[in-house]
């Protein structure tokens, strides 16, 4: 029975990784119908938040006693803004790999936020991950490998915010889960709307449009995928050690790579292979050495 329960938990985590690895597809389909991914993200968050409030009408009770929830709103909201926008307009594999620099950001942020001073092993993992980023970003004729496009910046920023979200969830682990989840939904809605409004002023984001019925189907897929994926993550992460959870979640890279390359939304050149191997090695190393099984896990609250 124990083996069966472990297998079910691993399968649940793999389902969550699959949802995130395939989220780029409905987002791109909605963009093709004229709806920018920021407006898609905001709409998904609103529907998800409504579902939470129907399930737990008193979800906000006690929120005022936890001011750090405001920072959680901001961090989780910007995580989804960065990731969802990046996978919609950039090379999906490149974006996902740059996003998975998150373990390196976690090491750097844990010192000021949690007082966890990085040791030699943690710094080595940061160096390994950064080496992977250098390999991916180094283009022929580029003197120094810096992000060269909006998707690059969005992916790196999204990964940084995801690391901050993870650390905040650890700080807020005594807060009721429904309150944390509801805060993340609110943050996602506000961040997406605010970013879209600024983008409209700059002329890089179009106004929201009414989509045809086909678009509603893609939107429904996002909502159902998000709700089911988060339920699967809550089930799996509660039954497995933290390092096992993190390692299984790396399968998101596999789902994103296979699906996007097959659909022509990404390419796998030698630099992507080499840099991705370094980043994933650093992420797996970080997950494998994560002590304990009861630390909070980061939950991205909407695709």
C-alpha positions, 0 to 999 in steps of 0.5 A: 500500500505504501508503494502504491501511495507513493506511486500515486503521489509521483503521478500527481506531481507529474500531472502538475508538471505536464499542465505547466509544460503544456500551458504555452499552447492554449496561451498561444492559441488565445494570443492568435485570437487577439487576446494578449497572454496578460489578459488571458492570465488575468481572466484565468485568475479571476475565474479561479479566485471565484472558484476558491471563494465559492468553495471557501467564502471565509477564505480571507478571514485573518488575512490582516494578521499576516502582512507578508501576504502582500509581498506574496501577492506581488511575487506570485503575481509577477511569477505568472506574468513573467512565465506566461508572457515569455512562453507565449512570445519566446522559444518555449524551451529556452524560456523554461530553462531560463526560468529554472534558474530559480534554485540559484535565486533561492540560494541568494535570497534565502540569506537575507530573508531566512538567515540561511547563509549559503555554504560551499555546495550552495555557491557551487550550484549557483555557479553551475546554474549561471554557467548554463545561462551563459552557455544558452545566452552566448550568441555568435558575435555577442561579447557578453552573454546578456538577455537579448530579448523580452522573453529572456528578461521575462523568464529570468525575472519570473524565475527570480519571483518564483524563488521569492514566492517559494521562500515566502511560502516557507515563511508563511507555512503557518498561515492556512493554505486557502488564505495563501492560495487566495492571496496568490490568485489576487496577486496574479489578477492585479499583477496581470492587469497592471502589467497589461495597462502599462504595456498598453501605454507603451504600445506593446500590449493590445486592449482586451478583446472578446474571443470567439467560442473557440477561445473560451474553450482554450480559456476553460482548458487553462482554468481546469488545468490550473485547478487540477494541477494545483490539486495534484501538487497539493496531494503529491507534495504532502506525501513525498519528501521535498527533494522528491517533489522538486525532482519530479517537477523537473519533468516540466522541462521534458513536457515543454520541450517535447510538445513545443519542438513537435509543434515548431514553437522551439528549437534545440540547438547545441547551446540549448542542450549544453546550457540546459544540462547545466541548469537542470543539473544544478536544479536536481543537485539543489533538490537532492540536497534539500534537507527535510520533507516538510518545508513549504513548496512553491505553488504557481497559482495559474498557468 
